[in-house]
Amino acid sequence: MNIARIRSLVVKELLAVLRDKKSRIALFMPPILQLGIFAFAATLEVKNVSLAVLDKDGGKAAVELAQRFSGSPYFTRVFALAGQGQVAPTLENERAMAVLVLDENFSRDVAAGRQATAQLLLDGRRSNAAQIVEGYAQFVVKQYNDDLYAKRGLTGLPATLVARNWFNPNLDYLWFTVPNLIGMLSMIVGLVVTSLSVARERELGTFDQLLVSPLSPWEILVGKTLPAMILGIVESVAIVAAAILLFRIPCHGSLMTLAFCMVLYLFSVVGFGLFISSLCNTQQQAILGTFTFMIPATLLSGFATPLETMPQALQILSLANPMRHFLAAVRGIMLKGMPFDMALDTVWPLAPIAVVTLALAGWFFRRGLD
């Protein structure tokens, strides 16, 4: 074994990687980017919880309990509801993670030494977060009771909190996980097929043949988009069927609405895939680019950790993430029967995302043609 020859080969390989600008970027940027996102986004804490309060009583005890929630570090946004009719839209539109309902006799029961009941309605679509928020609320009520014991000498249990989970009454974790997997696995298919397509053509030397063919850049773009869309739709249909038939996930909404959202979602995913592919010269670079995009996209979608726990800058950045919008829609359609107009309000950002990414990919194709 010749140490000098091995040393020369090692130096040659290092120089080959470090002298190539794209290789340097692909080598160093993904870890730095993912370190920053993981540090702030990958947390199992539930913070910055939004709580709506429906105070039907208005008495001293009810107001005091509501103020306890406002002063709690766990609930950073506490707002009042005007009536019972606002409870369902607040949870459905995810304006709040929970709604605290204080009935008409709450203050009277506390003053009379009877057990007063407060109801906590939770968004069960996020089963893990719902359990944690319920624990926070129970702690606030416990402190409220302890203070009543100390100050007023009340006997018994002055106030009790009864929790009820909407959309997922038993907090079955599969009801949360499987709909999210529909979005993540569909993204993987769309990204892999498209991100490797142009890079593979360039690596094999056939991309130049495409450029000198009668096909225009936009025709090339459409020809690369449709196969990925077809494969993505077939894969997505299989995943949805498995979710409903094998995992017994309920689908209370329209399958046509879900299909519309899925097609729009795949268009935006394919746009990102083609954009990544148009920047890469080799399949290895395309795989690294896909990996670099997939991990942050998953973290910034609300799949593993709630978006409201993340810094404001990451929440704004997540608006450009197609998975964020689609996961909210697929959970809403399957678990609570979200109608088409509400689903459209959720997924409409996917259209400009698809337009921008496909336009950027087409621009890079035109640069290649020039």
Secondary structure, DSSP 8 states (H G I E B T S, - for coil): --HHHHHHHHHHHHHHHHHSHHHHHHHHHHHHHHHHHHHHH------SEEEEEEESS-SHHHHHHHHHHHH-TTEEEEEE-SSGGGHHHHHHTTS-SEEEEE-TTHHHHHHTT--EEEEEEEETTSHHHHHHHHHHHHHHHHHHHHHHHHHH---S-SEEEEEEEES-TT--HHHHHHHHHHHHHHHHHHHHHHHHHHHHHHHHT-HHHHHTSS--HHHHHHHHHHHHHHHHHHHHHHHHHHHHHTS-----S-HHHHHHHHHHHHHHHHHHHHHHHHH-SSHHHHHHHHHHHHHHHHHTTTSSS-GGGS-HHHHHHGGG-HHHHHHHHHHHHHHH---HHHHHHHHTTHHHHHHHHHHHHHHHHHHHH-
